Amino acid sequence: MSGLALLIPLALALGLAGLAAFFWAMKVGQFEDLDGAAQRILIDEDEDQS
């Protein structure tokens, strides 16, 4: 029973930390350009690799 008294608040704290990280990522624009990364891999850049 004492294990649950530690694990439940720990799980709630980790969940809130994940939610805060998600809202922070939304605020700084991490999810604005979803197609850009997908298109960037298709761009052929011929650079000399000397």
N, CA, C and O atoms as a Tripos MOL2 file, in Angstrom:
@<TRIPOS>MOLECULE
protein
  200   199    50     0     0
PROTEIN
NO_CHARGES

@<TRIPOS>ATOM
      1 N           0.8110   -1.1940    0.0000 N.3       1 MET1
      2 CA          0.0000    0.0000    0.0000 C.3       1 MET1
      3 C           0.8620    1.2690    0.0000 C.2       1 MET1
      4 O           0.5000    2.2740   -0.6120 O.2       1 MET1
      5 N           1.9880    1.2120    0.6840 N.am      2 SER2
      6 CA          2.8430    2.3930    0.7240 C.3       2 SER2
      7 C           3.5010    2.6370   -0.6360 C.2       2 SER2
      8 O           3.8780    3.7640   -0.9590 O.2       2 SER2
      9 N           3.6340    1.5710   -1.4250 N.am      3 GLY3
     10 CA          4.1690    1.7390   -2.7730 C.3       3 GLY3
     11 C           3.2410    2.5460   -3.6490 C.2       3 GLY3
     12 O           3.6880    3.3580   -4.4590 O.2       3 GLY3
     13 N           1.9440    2.3230   -3.4870 N.am      4 LEU4
     14 CA          0.9600    3.0850   -4.2520 C.3       4 LEU4
     15 C           0.9480    4.5520   -3.8540 C.2       4 LEU4
     16 O           0.7000    5.4240   -4.6860 O.2       4 LEU4
     17 N           1.2150    4.8220   -2.5910 N.am      5 ALA5
     18 CA          1.2530    6.2060   -2.1240 C.3       5 ALA5
     19 C           2.3980    6.9640   -2.7840 C.2       5 ALA5
     20 O           2.3520    8.1900   -2.8790 O.2       5 ALA5
     21 N           3.4030    6.2670   -3.2310 N.am      6 LEU6
     22 CA          4.5150    6.9050   -3.9420 C.3       6 LEU6
     23 C           4.2900    6.9030   -5.4560 C.2       6 LEU6
     24 O           4.5860    7.8900   -6.1290 O.2       6 LEU6
     25 N           3.7700    5.8060   -5.9840 N.am      7 LEU7
     26 CA          3.6460    5.6600   -7.4340 C.3       7 LEU7
     27 C           2.5290    6.5090   -8.0440 C.2       7 LEU7
     28 O           2.6780    7.0030   -9.1620 O.2       7 LEU7
     29 N           1.4350    6.6830   -7.3430 N.am      8 ILE8
     30 CA          0.3280    7.4620   -7.9040 C.3       8 ILE8
     31 C           0.7120    8.9300   -8.0790 C.2       8 ILE8
     32 O           0.4950    9.4740   -9.1620 O.2       8 ILE8
     33 N           1.2720    9.6010   -7.0670 N.am      9 PRO9
     34 CA          1.7050   10.9880   -7.3080 C.3       9 PRO9
     35 C           2.8260   11.0870   -8.3380 C.2       9 PRO9
     36 O           2.8940   12.0600   -9.0890 O.2       9 PRO9
     37 N           3.6940   10.0980   -8.3760 N.am     10 LEU10
     38 CA          4.7680   10.0930   -9.3640 C.3      10 LEU10
     39 C           4.1980    9.9840  -10.7770 C.2      10 LEU10
     40 O           4.6530   10.6850  -11.6810 O.2      10 LEU10
     41 N           3.2180    9.1240  -10.9760 N.am     11 ALA11
     42 CA          2.5860    8.9810  -12.2840 C.3      11 ALA11
     43 C           1.8560   10.2570  -12.6870 C.2      11 ALA11
     44 O           1.9020   10.6660  -13.8470 O.2      11 ALA11
     45 N           1.1880   10.8790  -11.7320 N.am     12 LEU12
     46 CA          0.4950   12.1330  -12.0310 C.3      12 LEU12
     47 C           1.4920   13.2400  -12.3790 C.2      12 LEU12
     48 O           1.2450   14.0350  -13.2860 O.2      12 LEU12
     49 N           2.6030   13.2910  -11.6700 N.am     13 ALA13
     50 CA          3.6150   14.3120  -11.9550 C.3      13 ALA13
     51 C           4.2270   14.0950  -13.3310 C.2      13 ALA13
     52 O           4.4410   15.0600  -14.0650 O.2      13 ALA13
     53 N           4.5140   12.8550  -13.6960 N.am     14 LEU14
     54 CA          5.0740   12.5780  -15.0180 C.3      14 LEU14
     55 C           4.0710   12.8890  -16.1230 C.2      14 LEU14
     56 O           4.4500   13.3830  -17.1840 O.2      14 LEU14
     57 N           2.8010   12.6030  -15.8800 N.am     15 GLY15
     58 CA          1.7680   12.9370  -16.8600 C.3      15 GLY15
     59 C           1.6480   14.4320  -17.0590 C.2      15 GLY15
     60 O           1.5250   14.9030  -18.1900 O.2      15 GLY15
     61 N           1.6830   15.1870  -15.9650 N.am     16 LEU16
     62 CA          1.6190   16.6460  -16.0750 C.3      16 LEU16
     63 C           2.8630   17.2080  -16.7500 C.2      16 LEU16
     64 O           2.7740   18.1820  -17.4980 O.2      16 LEU16
     65 N           4.0280   16.6010  -16.4930 N.am     17 ALA17
     66 CA          5.2560   17.0520  -17.1570 C.3      17 ALA17
     67 C           5.1720   16.8000  -18.6640 C.2      17 ALA17
     68 O           5.6050   17.6380  -19.4540 O.2      17 ALA17
     69 N           4.6230   15.6630  -19.0640 N.am     18 GLY18
     70 CA          4.4500   15.3750  -20.4850 C.3      18 GLY18
     71 C           3.4680   16.3210  -21.1400 C.2      18 GLY18
     72 O           3.6780   16.7600  -22.2700 O.2      18 GLY18
     73 N           2.4020   16.6340  -20.4370 N.am     19 LEU19
     74 CA          1.4100   17.5730  -20.9630 C.3      19 LEU19
     75 C           2.0050   18.9700  -21.0930 C.2      19 LEU19
     76 O           1.7500   19.6690  -22.0740 O.2      19 LEU19
     77 N           2.7970   19.3770  -20.1030 N.am     20 ALA20
     78 CA          3.4510   20.6820  -20.1660 C.3      20 ALA20
     79 C           4.4430   20.7320  -21.3250 C.2      20 ALA20
     80 O           4.5410   21.7510  -22.0080 O.2      20 ALA20
     81 N           5.1810   19.6390  -21.5540 N.am     21 ALA21
     82 CA          6.1240   19.5960  -22.6670 C.3      21 ALA21
     83 C           5.3900   19.6790  -24.0040 C.2      21 ALA21
     84 O           5.8740   20.3210  -24.9360 O.2      21 ALA21
     85 N           4.2360   19.0380  -24.1040 N.am     22 PHE22
     86 CA          3.4510   19.0940  -25.3340 C.3      22 PHE22
     87 C           2.9590   20.5170  -25.6010 C.2      22 PHE22
     88 O           3.0620   21.0070  -26.7250 O.2      22 PHE22
     89 N           2.4230   21.1870  -24.5650 N.am     23 PHE23
     90 CA          1.9420   22.5490  -24.7520 C.3      23 PHE23
     91 C           3.0920   23.5070  -25.0600 C.2      23 PHE23
     92 O           2.9210   24.4570  -25.8250 O.2      23 PHE23
     93 N           4.2680   23.2610  -24.4640 N.am     24 TRP24
     94 CA          5.4340   24.0880  -24.7730 C.3      24 TRP24
     95 C           5.8220   23.9110  -26.2450 C.2      24 TRP24
     96 O           6.1260   24.8890  -26.9280 O.2      24 TRP24
     97 N           5.8100   22.6620  -26.7350 N.am     25 ALA25
     98 CA          6.1490   22.4030  -28.1340 C.3      25 ALA25
     99 C           5.1370   23.0640  -29.0700 C.2      25 ALA25
    100 O           5.5090   23.5610  -30.1330 O.2      25 ALA25
    101 N           3.8760   23.0710  -28.6830 N.am     26 MET26
    102 CA          2.8670   23.7590  -29.4900 C.3      26 MET26
    103 C           3.1260   25.2620  -29.5040 C.2      26 MET26
    104 O           2.9570   25.9100  -30.5370 O.2      26 MET26
    105 N           3.5340   25.8190  -28.3700 N.am     27 LYS27
    106 CA          3.7470   27.2600  -28.2570 C.3      27 LYS27
    107 C           4.9320   27.7220  -29.0910 C.2      27 LYS27
    108 O           4.8710   28.7970  -29.6880 O.2      27 LYS27
    109 N           6.0040   26.9470  -29.1520 N.am     28 VAL28
    110 CA          7.1950   27.3710  -29.8770 C.3      28 VAL28
    111 C           7.1610   26.9600  -31.3460 C.2      28 VAL28
    112 O           8.1130   27.2340  -32.0770 O.2      28 VAL28
    113 N           6.0790   26.3030  -31.7990 N.am     29 GLY29
    114 CA          5.9020   26.0330  -33.2180 C.3      29 GLY29
    115 C           6.5550   24.7650  -33.7350 C.2      29 GLY29
    116 O           6.9330   24.7040  -34.9040 O.2      29 GLY29
    117 N           6.6940   23.7630  -32.9010 N.am     30 GLN30
    118 CA          7.3210   22.5180  -33.3340 C.3      30 GLN30
    119 C           6.4740   21.7660  -34.3640 C.2      30 GLN30
    120 O           7.0110   20.9850  -35.1490 O.2      30 GLN30
    121 N           5.1820   21.9870  -34.3690 N.am     31 PHE31
    122 CA          4.2860   21.2260  -35.2370 C.3      31 PHE31
    123 C           3.7230   22.0730  -36.3760 C.2      31 PHE31
    124 O           2.7030   21.7080  -36.9620 O.2      31 PHE31
    125 N           4.3600   23.1860  -36.6990 N.am     32 GLU32
    126 CA          3.8490   24.0910  -37.7280 C.3      32 GLU32
    127 C           4.0670   23.5550  -39.1430 C.2      32 GLU32
    128 O           3.1630   23.6340  -39.9730 O.2      32 GLU32
    129 N           5.2410   23.0150  -39.4280 N.am     33 ASP33
    130 CA          5.5880   22.6070  -40.7900 C.3      33 ASP33
    131 C           5.7590   21.0950  -40.8640 C.2      33 ASP33
    132 O           6.8830   20.5930  -40.8970 O.2      33 ASP33
    133 N           4.6560   20.3790  -40.8910 N.am     34 LEU34
    134 CA          4.7250   18.9180  -40.9120 C.3      34 LEU34
    135 C           5.1290   18.3890  -42.2820 C.2      34 LEU34
    136 O           5.7570   17.3340  -42.3700 O.2      34 LEU34
    137 N           4.7770   19.1040  -43.3570 N.am     35 ASP35
    138 CA          5.0990   18.6390  -44.6990 C.3      35 ASP35
    139 C           6.5270   18.9830  -45.0970 C.2      35 ASP35
    140 O           7.0880   18.3320  -45.9790 O.2      35 ASP35
    141 N           7.1150   19.9670  -44.4830 N.am     36 GLY36
    142 CA          8.4610   20.4020  -44.8530 C.3      36 GLY36
    143 C           9.5040   19.3220  -44.6510 C.2      36 GLY36
    144 O          10.3610   19.1240  -45.5120 O.2      36 GLY36
    145 N           9.4510   18.6280  -43.5400 N.am     37 ALA37
    146 CA         10.4220   17.5680  -43.2800 C.3      37 ALA37
    147 C          10.2320   16.4040  -44.2510 C.2      37 ALA37
    148 O          11.2030   15.7750  -44.6700 O.2      37 ALA37
    149 N           8.9910   16.1240  -44.6010 N.am     38 ALA38
    150 CA          8.7200   15.0340  -45.5390 C.3      38 ALA38
    151 C           9.2190   15.3960  -46.9420 C.2      38 ALA38
    152 O           9.7000   14.5210  -47.6620 O.2      38 ALA38
    153 N           9.1160   16.6470  -47.3370 N.am     39 GLN39
    154 CA          9.5690   17.0710  -48.6550 C.3      39 GLN39
    155 C          11.0850   17.2470  -48.7030 C.2      39 GLN39
    156 O          11.7000   17.0400  -49.7500 O.2      39 GLN39
    157 N          11.6870   17.6260  -47.5860 N.am     40 ARG40
    158 CA         13.1180   17.8850  -47.5530 C.3      40 ARG40
    159 C          13.9440   16.6430  -47.8540 C.2      40 ARG40
    160 O          15.0450   16.7500  -48.3950 O.2      40 ARG40
    161 N          13.4310   15.4760  -47.5140 N.am     41 ILE41
    162 CA         14.1810   14.2480  -47.7550 C.3      41 ILE41
    163 C          14.2260   13.9140  -49.2500 C.2      41 ILE41
    164 O          15.1010   13.1730  -49.6980 O.2      41 ILE41
    165 N          13.2830   14.4610  -50.0150 N.am     42 LEU42
    166 CA         13.2250   14.1760  -51.4430 C.3      42 LEU42
    167 C          14.0890   15.1180  -52.2800 C.2      42 LEU42
    168 O          14.3280   14.8520  -53.4590 O.2      42 LEU42
    169 N          14.5580   16.2090  -51.6860 N.am     43 ILE43
    170 CA         15.3650   17.1830  -52.4220 C.3      43 ILE43
    171 C          16.7510   16.5980  -52.6740 C.2      43 ILE43
    172 O          17.4350   16.1570  -51.7500 O.2      43 ILE43
    173 N          17.1430   16.6040  -53.9250 N.am     44 ASP44
    174 CA         18.4400   16.0560  -54.3070 C.3      44 ASP44
    175 C          19.4690   17.1740  -54.2970 C.2      44 ASP44
    176 O          19.4200   18.0850  -55.1230 O.2      44 ASP44
    177 N          20.3820   17.0980  -53.3760 N.am     45 GLU45
    178 CA         21.4400   18.0900  -53.2830 C.3      45 GLU45
    179 C          22.7410   17.4630  -53.7410 C.2      45 GLU45
    180 O          23.2960   16.5970  -53.0650 O.2      45 GLU45
    181 N          23.2280   17.9040  -54.8980 N.am     46 ASP46
    182 CA         24.4840   17.3880  -55.4180 C.3      46 ASP46
    183 C          25.6220   18.2700  -54.9070 C.2      46 ASP46
    184 O          25.9310   19.3110  -55.4870 O.2      46 ASP46
    185 N          26.2210   17.8400  -53.8350 N.am     47 GLU47
    186 CA         27.3490   18.5690  -53.2710 C.3      47 GLU47
    187 C          28.5690   17.6850  -53.3560 C.2      47 GLU47
    188 O          28.4760   16.4650  -53.2190 O.2      47 GLU47
    189 N          29.7230   18.3050  -53.5840 N.am     48 ASP48
    190 CA         30.9660   17.5360  -53.6290 C.3      48 ASP48
    191 C          31.3450   17.1440  -52.2080 C.2      48 ASP48
    192 O          31.5040   17.9960  -51.3340 O.2      48 ASP48
    193 N          31.4810   15.8910  -52.0000 N.am     49 GLN49
    194 CA         31.8530   15.3590  -50.6960 C.3      49 GLN49
    195 C          33.3460   15.0730  -50.6780 C.2      49 GLN49
    196 O          33.7500   13.9150  -50.5720 O.2      49 GLN49
    197 N          34.1680   16.1060  -50.7780 N.am     50 SER50
    198 CA         35.6140   15.9090  -50.8280 C.3      50 SER50
    199 C          36.2210   15.8990  -49.4700 C.2      50 SER50
    200 O          37.4340   15.7430  -49.3370 O.2      50 SER50
@<TRIPOS>BOND
     1     1     2 1
     2     2     3 1
     3     3     4 2
     4     3     5 am
     5     5     6 1
     6     6     7 1
     7     7     8 2
     8     7     9 am
     9     9    10 1
    10    10    11 1
    11    11    12 2
    12    11    13 am
    13    13    14 1
    14    14    15 1
    15    15    16 2
    16    15    17 am
    17    17    18 1
    18    18    19 1
    19    19    20 2
    20    19    21 am
    21    21    22 1
    22    22    23 1
    23    23    24 2
    24    23    25 am
    25    25    26 1
    26    26    27 1
    27    27    28 2
    28    27    29 am
    29    29    30 1
    30    30    31 1
    31    31    32 2
    32    31    33 am
    33    33    34 1
    34    34    35 1
    35    35    36 2
    36    35    37 am
    37    37    38 1
    38    38    39 1
    39    39    40 2
    40    39    41 am
    41    41    42 1
    42    42    43 1
    43    43    44 2
    44    43    45 am
    45    45    46 1
    46    46    47 1
    47    47    48 2
    48    47    49 am
    49    49    50 1
    50    50    51 1
    51    51    52 2
    52    51    53 am
    53    53    54 1
    54    54    55 1
    55    55    56 2
    56    55    57 am
    57    57    58 1
    58    58    59 1
    59    59    60 2
    60    59    61 am
    61    61    62 1
    62    62    63 1
    63    63    64 2
    64    63    65 am
    65    65    66 1
    66    66    67 1
    67    67    68 2
    68    67    69 am
    69    69    70 1
    70    70    71 1
    71    71    72 2
    72    71    73 am
    73    73    74 1
    74    74    75 1
    75    75    76 2
    76    75    77 am
    77    77    78 1
    78    78    79 1
    79    79    80 2
    80    79    81 am
    81    81    82 1
    82    82    83 1
    83    83    84 2
    84    83    85 am
    85    85    86 1
    86    86    87 1
    87    87    88 2
    88    87    89 am
    89    89    90 1
    90    90    91 1
    91    91    92 2
    92    91    93 am
    93    93    94 1
    94    94    95 1
    95    95    96 2
    96    95    97 am
    97    97    98 1
    98    98    99 1
    99    99   100 2
   100    99   101 am
   101   101   102 1
   102   102   103 1
   103   103   104 2
   104   103   105 am
   105   105   106 1
   106   106   107 1
   107   107   108 2
   108   107   109 am
   109   109   110 1
   110   110   111 1
   111   111   112 2
   112   111   113 am
   113   113   114 1
   114   114   115 1
   115   115   116 2
   116   115   117 am
   117   117   118 1
   118   118   119 1
   119   119   120 2
   120   119   121 am
   121   121   122 1
   122   122   123 1
   123   123   124 2
   124   123   125 am
   125   125   126 1
   126   126   127 1
   127   127   128 2
   128   127   129 am
   129   129   130 1
   130   130   131 1
   131   131   132 2
   132   131   133 am
   133   133   134 1
   134   134   135 1
   135   135   136 2
   136   135   137 am
   137   137   138 1
   138   138   139 1
   139   139   140 2
   140   139   141 am
   141   141   142 1
   142   142   143 1
   143   143   144 2
   144   143   145 am
   145   145   146 1
   146   146   147 1
   147   147   148 2
   148   147   149 am
   149   149   150 1
   150   150   151 1
   151   151   152 2
   152   151   153 am
   153   153   154 1
   154   154   155 1
   155   155   156 2
   156   155   157 am
   157   157   158 1
   158   158   159 1
   159   159   160 2
   160   159   161 am
   161   161   162 1
   162   162   163 1
   163   163   164 2
   164   163   165 am
   165   165   166 1
   166   166   167 1
   167   167   168 2
   168   167   169 am
   169   169   170 1
   170   170   171 1
   171   171   172 2
   172   171   173 am
   173   173   174 1
   174   174   175 1
   175   175   176 2
   176   175   177 am
   177   177   178 1
   178   178   179 1
   179   179   180 2
   180   179   181 am
   181   181   182 1
   182   182   183 1
   183   183   184 2
   184   183   185 am
   185   185   186 1
   186   186   187 1
   187   187   188 2
   188   187   189 am
   189   189   190 1
   190   190   191 1
   191   191   192 2
   192   191   193 am
   193   193   194 1
   194   194   195 1
   195   195   196 2
   196   195   197 am
   197   197   198 1
   198   198   199 1
   199   199   200 2
@<TRIPOS>SUBSTRUCTURE
     1 MET1         2 RESIDUE 1 A MET
     2 SER2         6 RESIDUE 1 A SER
     3 GLY3        10 RESIDUE 1 A GLY
     4 LEU4        14 RESIDUE 1 A LEU
     5 ALA5        18 RESIDUE 1 A ALA
     6 LEU6        22 RESIDUE 1 A LEU
     7 LEU7        26 RESIDUE 1 A LEU
     8 ILE8        30 RESIDUE 1 A ILE
     9 PRO9        34 RESIDUE 1 A PRO
    10 LEU10       38 RESIDUE 1 A LEU
    11 ALA11       42 RESIDUE 1 A ALA
    12 LEU12       46 RESIDUE 1 A LEU
    13 ALA13       50 RESIDUE 1 A ALA
    14 LEU14       54 RESIDUE 1 A LEU
    15 GLY15       58 RESIDUE 1 A GLY
    16 LEU16       62 RESIDUE 1 A LEU
    17 ALA17       66 RESIDUE 1 A ALA
    18 GLY18       70 RESIDUE 1 A GLY
    19 LEU19       74 RESIDUE 1 A LEU
    20 ALA20       78 RESIDUE 1 A ALA
    21 ALA21       82 RESIDUE 1 A ALA
    22 PHE22       86 RESIDUE 1 A PHE
    23 PHE23       90 RESIDUE 1 A PHE
    24 TRP24       94 RESIDUE 1 A TRP
    25 ALA25       98 RESIDUE 1 A ALA
    26 MET26      102 RESIDUE 1 A MET
    27 LYS27      106 RESIDUE 1 A LYS
    28 VAL28      110 RESIDUE 1 A VAL
    29 GLY29      114 RESIDUE 1 A GLY
    30 GLN30      118 RESIDUE 1 A GLN
    31 PHE31      122 RESIDUE 1 A PHE
    32 GLU32      126 RESIDUE 1 A GLU
    33 ASP33      130 RESIDUE 1 A ASP
    34 LEU34      134 RESIDUE 1 A LEU
    35 ASP35      138 RESIDUE 1 A ASP
    36 GLY36      142 RESIDUE 1 A GLY
    37 ALA37      146 RESIDUE 1 A ALA
    38 ALA38      150 RESIDUE 1 A ALA
    39 GLN39      154 RESIDUE 1 A GLN
    40 ARG40      158 RESIDUE 1 A ARG
    41 ILE41      162 RESIDUE 1 A ILE
    42 LEU42      166 RESIDUE 1 A LEU
    43 ILE43      170 RESIDUE 1 A ILE
    44 ASP44      174 RESIDUE 1 A ASP
    45 GLU45      178 RESIDUE 1 A GLU
    46 ASP46      182 RESIDUE 1 A ASP
    47 GLU47      186 RESIDUE 1 A GLU
    48 ASP48      190 RESIDUE 1 A ASP
    49 GLN49      194 RESIDUE 1 A GLN
    50 SER50      198 RESIDUE 1 A SER
